[in-house]
């Protein structure tokens, strides 16, 4: 049976920090070869490498993702984010013929006709302008938002999901330097994706296959599914010197009664809580009580986890390798420890691991 409490942190209020030393954004840079950025997924999802990081010993081991079930114990629980990426990127032309692009972020009405969005070129797409995306879809710019975004309206006779499937593109991350294709429709999506709403994949989940999940459940590990819709802020670097001044964009989440019960049952029987991805960590820590149990609820979270944060619920972290100065890297450093995280990333670079969304994986025990 896996021992709980191995994170070495005591529970305090969510988001409260107890920083042992002052870290700046520059402390989250690392030497890197851009050739390590994975531009395409591997032919097999679960063929990715897995860097095993053991906090207690400060030890690293090179494994493969299919070894993950062997690291789990009966009575543990694996928490997955079942959000689905939708074709949120719309490419079209203004009436002048100039190219334009709209990234849909969050629907503002039940029908999904009005959206909060990001646009390009931002200086040209002012309220009152329109973009022709296809024969049966145009986008009208209705208003501007404080952060330089827009409120847009989708004009079409088609059902909105149909229009987006027909004309929308997979919103690949900016570091994937190629156009999206049909392969991305399946591969930039977890196999358990359910509720549509993300503009970026919860990438730690991209490695899971049905055989891996079956092997995990065969070991007596329970599986709980939560939903957090990932926004574009996940790619925004922390540019201010003090990370505490960075504002994290709030993202929508939902934790069901069934999921909360599975997680709390595992905790009661002494099992470890495994979070697949930083999004699962943020959800769990957002809804955690001081004693580490979680509650079923829905809402938005802007919880920014960085070194000094004391974890309430999460015992194990499955994650990918993240951008320098990213909030995701800071979360990993909070969980694994800053120095051990730097050592792990140096190891991954030296051994030519594949980085970022379509890259390899890491598990922190």
TORROMI-513231 format. One line per 8 residues: number of its first residue (from 1); their letters; for each residue x, y, z of C-alpha. Coordinates in steps of 0.1 Angstrom, whole numbers, plus 2048, in hexadecimal, padded with zeros to 3 digits. Example, Ala and Ser with C-alpha at 12.3 -4.5 7.8 and 13.67 -1.06 7.14 Angstrom:
TORROMI-513231
1 = as = 87B 7D3 84E  889 7F5 847;
***
This chain:
TORROMI-513231
1 = xxxxxxxx = 800 800 800  80E 822 7F6  814 838 814  800 859 815  810 87A 81E  830 873 80B  830 896 7FC  840 8A3 81B;
9 = xxxxxxxx = 827 8C0 81D  80E 8C8 838  7EB 8D4 82D  7E4 8F9 830  7CC 910 81E  7CB 90B 7F8  7E3 923 7E7  7F5 92D 807;
17 = xxxxxxxx = 81A 92D 803  837 927 81B  855 92F 805  876 922 812  888 93A 7FA  880 955 7E2  87E 949 7BE  87B 960 7A0;
25 = xxxxxxxx = 86E 957 77D  892 955 771  897 938 788  880 924 772  894 927 753  8A9 909 748  8C2 901 72C  8AF 8F1 70F;
33 = xxxxxxxx = 8B3 8E5 6EB  894 8EE 6D6  899 8CE 6C2  88B 8BC 6E1  868 8CB 6DC  852 8AF 6CF  841 8BB 6AF  82C 89B 6AB;
41 = xxxxxxxx = 820 880 6C2  831 85E 6C3  81F 843 6AE  814 832 6CF  808 847 6EC  816 832 708  839 82E 6F7  844 84F 707;
49 = xxxxxxxx = 861 84F 720  859 854 745  872 865 75C  86C 858 77F  874 872 79A  876 866 7BE  875 883 7D6  87E 86F 7F5;
57 = xxxxxxxx = 89F 863 7E7  8A4 87F 7CD  8A8 863 7B3  8A0 862 78E  899 844 778  892 841 753  874 82B 74B  858 82A 731;
65 = xxxxxxxx = 834 834 736  827 810 735  83A 80B 756  823 823 768  80B 809 776  829 7F8 787  82F 817 79C  80C 817 7AA;
73 = xxxxxxxx = 7FD 804 7C8  7DB 7F4 7CF  7C5 80E 7DF  7D4 82C 7CD  7BE 842 7B7  7C7 851 796  7B7 873 78E  7B2 87C 769;
81 = xxxxxxxx = 7A6 89C 759  78C 892 73F  788 8B3 72D  786 8B2 707  799 8CA 6F0  782 8D9 6D7  78C 8E8 6B5  78F 90B 6C3;
89 = xxxxxxxx = 7A5 91B 6A9  792 92C 68D  7A6 939 66E  795 950 656  797 971 643  78C 994 649  777 9A5 62E  797 9B4 621;
97 = xxxxxxxx = 7A5 991 61A  7BF 994 636  7C3 974 64B  7B5 973 66F  7B4 95A 68B  79D 956 6A8  7A3 93F 6C6  783 937 6D9;
105 = xxxxxxxx = 788 934 6FE  768 933 711  743 934 707  72E 950 715  70B 942 70E  6FA 920 70F  6FA 91D 6E9  71F 924 6E5;
113 = xxxxxxxx = 71A 941 6CD  72B 95B 6E1  74F 955 6ED  76C 964 6FF  788 962 6E6  7AB 96C 6DC  7B0 97B 6B9  7CC 981 6A1;
121 = xxxxxxxx = 7D5 99B 695  7C9 9AB 6B5  7CD 9CF 6A8  7B7 9CA 68A  79A 9B5 697  788 9D0 6AA  763 9CE 6B5  74C 9D0 696;
129 = xxxxxxxx = 765 9BC 680  75D 999 672  771 97B 666  764 963 64C  76F 940 657  75D 92B 63E  73E 92A 629  728 923 647;
137 = xxxxxxxx = 73A 935 663  745 959 66A  751 969 68A  746 98C 694  75B 9A0 6AD  743 9AE 6C7  759 9BD 6E2  77C 9BF 6F1;
145 = xxxxxxxx = 786 9B2 713  79F 9C0 72C  7BB 9A7 724  7BB 9AF 6FF  7A2 993 6F7  781 996 6E5  75C 98C 6E9  752 97C 6C8;
153 = xxxxxxxx = 733 96D 6B9  731 94F 6A3  718 953 686  70D 933 676  6EE 91F 66D  700 900 678  700 8F2 69C  71E 902 6AD;
161 = xxxxxxxx = 730 8E0 6B3  72B 8D7 68F  739 8F9 683  757 8F5 699  75E 8D2 68E  75B 8DC 66A  76F 8FC 66B  783 8FC 68B;
169 = xxxxxxxx = 7A8 8F1 68F  7B9 8DF 6AC  7C8 8FA 6C2  7EB 8EC 6C2  804 8FD 6DA  819 919 6CB  839 905 6CE  82B 8EA 6B6;
177 = xxxxxxxx = 837 8FB 696  821 8EB 67C  7FD 8ED 671  7E5 8D5 683  7D9 8B6 670  7C0 89A 673  7D8 887 689  7D7 8A2 6A4;
185 = xxxxxxxx = 7B1 89F 6A7  7B6 87E 6B8  7D9 881 6C6  7D6 8A3 6D7  7BB 893 6EC  7BB 87A 708  7AA 859 702  792 861 71F;
193 = xxxxxxxx = 789 884 714  764 88B 719  758 8AE 720  761 8C8 705  770 8E9 711  797 8EA 70F  7AD 8FD 6F7  7CB 8E9 703;
201 = xxxxxxxx = 7CE 8C4 70C  7D6 8B8 72F  7F6 8A9 720  800 891 73C  7E1 87E 732  7EC 87A 70D  802 85C 717  7E6 846 725;
209 = xxxxxxxx = 7D8 82A 710  7BD 811 718  7D6 7F5 720  7E9 80C 739  7C8 816 74A  7BD 7F2 74B  7DF 7E8 75B  7DB 804 775;
217 = xxxxxxxx = 7B8 7F9 77E  7C3 7D4 77F  7DC 7DE 79B  7BE 7E9 7B0  7C2 80F 7A9  7A2 823 7A6  79D 83D 78B  78B 85E 790;
225 = xxxxxxxx = 783 877 775  780 89C 77A  77C 8B8 761  791 8D8 75D  78F 8EB 73C  7B2 8F7 733  7B6 91A 726  7D1 92B 712;
233 = xxxxxxxx = 7E1 939 732  7F2 918 736  80C 923 71C  811 946 729  833 94A 739  838 95C 75B  848 97C 74F  848 990 770;
241 = xxxxxxxx = 867 98A 785  853 980 7A4  83C 962 79B  824 96E 7B6  81A 98B 79F  810 974 783  7EA 971 77E  7DE 94F 773;
249 = xxxxxxxx = 7C0 94E 75D  7A2 93D 76E  797 91C 75F  776 90A 762  775 8E9 775  75D 8CF 782  761 8B4 79D  744 89B 79F;
257 = xxxxxxxx = 738 88A 7BE  743 868 7B0  767 875 7AA  769 885 7CC  75D 865 7DD  777 850 7CB  794 868 7D4  789 86A 7F9;
265 = xxxxxxxx = 784 845 7FB  7A8 840 7EF  7B5 858 809  7A1 847 825  7B0 825 81D  7D4 834 81C  7D7 834 7F6  7EB 84E 7E3;
273 = xxxxxxxx = 7DA 868 7CD  7EA 869 7AA  7E3 888 795  7E7 884 770  7F3 8A7 766  7F5 8C9 775  7D1 8D0 76D  7C6 8B3 784;
281 = xxxxxxxx = 7DD 8C1 79F  7CE 8E3 79D  7AA 8D5 79E  7B1 8BF 7BC  7C3 8D9 7D0  7A8 8F3 7C8  78C 8DD 7D6  7A0 8CD 7F3;
289 = xxxxxxxx = 796 8D3 817  7B1 8D9 831  7B2 8B4 839  7B8 8AB 815  796 89D 80C  786 8AC 7ED  763 8B9 7E7  74C 8B6 7C9;
297 = xxxxxxxx = 748 8D9 7BA  74B 8ED 79A  759 90F 793  778 921 787  79B 91E 795  7B9 936 792  7CE 923 7AB  7F2 929 7A4;
305 = xxxxxxxx = 808 90E 7B4  82D 917 7B7  849 90D 7CF  83F 912 7F2  81C 905 7ED  811 8EA 805  7FD 8CE 7F4  7DE 8C0 805;
313 = xxxxxxxx = 7D3 8A4 7EF  7EC 89A 7D3  806 880 7DB  813 876 7B8  816 88B 799  817 880 774  821 89C 75D  833 8A5 73D;
321 = xxxxxxxx = 851 8BC 73A  847 8E1 73A  852 902 72C  86B 918 73E  85B 932 754  839 921 751  820 91E 76E  820 8F9 766;
329 = xxxxxxxx = 846 8F5 76D  841 909 78D  826 8F1 798  83D 8D3 792  859 8E4 7A6  841 8EA 7C2  839 8C5 7C3  85B 8B5 7BC;
337 = xxxxxxxx = 870 8D0 7CC  882 8EB 7B9  8A5 8DC 7B9  899 8B9 7B0  884 8C7 793  8A2 8D9 785  8B6 8B8 788  89A 8A5 776;
345 = xxxxxxxx = 898 8BE 75A  8BD 8BE 755  8BC 898 754  8A0 899 73A  8B2 8B1 724  8D3 89E 726  8C1 87D 71D  8AE 88D 700;
353 = xxxxxxxx = 88B 889 70E  86F 897 6F8  860 8B7 706  83E 8C8 70A  81C 8BD 6FF  824 8A1 6E7  843 898 6FB  84D 87F 716;
361 = xxxxx = 841 87C 73A  84D 87E 75E  83F 870 77E  847 87F 7A0  844 866 7BD;
***
